Amino acid sequence: MILVFSELVRIFNNNQYRYENNSMKESNNIIEFLQYIENNYNKCSLNSMARHFGYNSNYLGNLLKSKTGKTFSQLKLEHQLNEASILIAHTEMPIYEIAYEVGFSNLGFFYKKFKENFNINPQEYRDKYI
C-alpha cells in the first residue's frame, strides 16, 4: 500500500511539473504571438502566423482567444488602428496612404473601423491633434 501511495505521489508531482512547464511555455508563446502581430500587423494573417510558429491555424486562433479574450482579427485590427492614429496625428501623410501603410486595402472599411474605435473620423482626429 505504501508503494502504491508513493507511486501516486510521484506521478502527481511529475504531472504538476509538466503542467507548470506547459503553462509557462504557453505564456511565453502568447507574448511571442503578440510580438509577431505587432511586428507584422500590416501583412500577416492567421494562416501565415500559424505557419511561422508551426501551429494549426484553428488551434492558434483558439489559443489566442482563450488567452487574450480577443480573436486574431481583433488583435490585428486594434494594432492597425493604433498605428494609423499615431501616423495621422504625427505626420503629414494623406489618410489614404496611412490606411494602405497599416494594411487596409479598402479605404471605406478603414474609415468605418477608425470611427467605431475612436468615435471620430480620421480627418477629425488629425484636426484634433494639429
N, C-alpha and C positions, 0 to 999 in steps of 0.2 A: 504494500500500500504506500509506503514511504517512497519507493522508487517511482510509482505511477505519479504521485503528487509532485515529486521533484522534476519529473519529465514534463508535466503540465506547466509548471512554473518556468522552466527553461524555454518551452515553446512560446508561452505568453510573452516572455521577455524578448525573444527573437522577433516575434510579430510586432511588438511595440516599437522596437528599434527600427524595423523596416517601415512601419507606418510613419514614424517621425522623420526618417530619411526621405521617404516619398513626399511627405508634406513640405519639407524644406526644398526638395527639387522642384515641386510644383510652384512654390513661392518664387524661387529663382527664375523658373521658366516664365511665369507671368510677367515679371519685371523685364525679361528679355523680349517677350512678345510686345509689351507696351513700348519698349525702346525701338523695336523694329517698326512698329506703326509710326512712331514719332519721326524716325529717320526716312521712312519711305511712304509717308501719307499721300503723296501726290501720284503715286503709280502702283501701289501694292493692292492686292486683292487677297481674299481669304485663301484662295487656292494657291497663289504664289507664296504666301506666308507659310502655309501648311507644307508645301514642297521644301521651302527653305529650312524648316525645322524638322522635317521628316515625320510629320503627323498626317493623319487623315483629316481632310478639311471639316467634316462634320464633327469629329472629336474635338478639334481645335476650337471650333465655334462654340461648342457646348462648354468646353473648359473655360474659355474667356467669359462667357455669360455667367457661369456659376461662380467664378472668382471675382469678377468686376461688377456684375449686375447689368452689364451692357453688352450688346452684340458687337461683333467686329465692325459692322457698318456704322453703328452709333459711335464707337470709339474713333474710327477713321474720320467720320463727318465732324465730330467735335474738334478734332485736331485741325482739320482743314479750315474750319470756320475761325478757329483761334488764330491760325497763321494768317488767314485773309484779313482779319480785323487788325492785326499788327501792321500788315503791309498797307492797308487802307489809311490807317492813322499816321503812319510814319514815312510814307513815300508819295511820290507824285505819279506813280504808275496808274494808267487808266484801270478802272474797275474790271473791265472785261479781260485785261491781261492778268490781273491778280487772280481772277476766277480760274483762268486757264493755268496759271502758275501753280495754284494749290490743288489742281487735279479735277476741276469741273469742266466738262465739255459742253454742258448746256447752261447758258447764262441765265435763262429763266428759272431753272432749278436752283442755281446759286442764289439768286435774289430771294426766292421763296424761302429757302433754308436759312439764309442770313437773317431775314426779317423774323422768322419763327424763333431764332436763337437770341437775337439782340433786341427785338421789338422795334427796330427801325431799319430802313433800307441802307445799303452800303453808302450811298451818297450822303444821306443824313448823318451817318456815322462819321464819315470823313469831315463834314462841316462842323460837327460837334468837337472834333479834336484839332482843328486847324486854328 
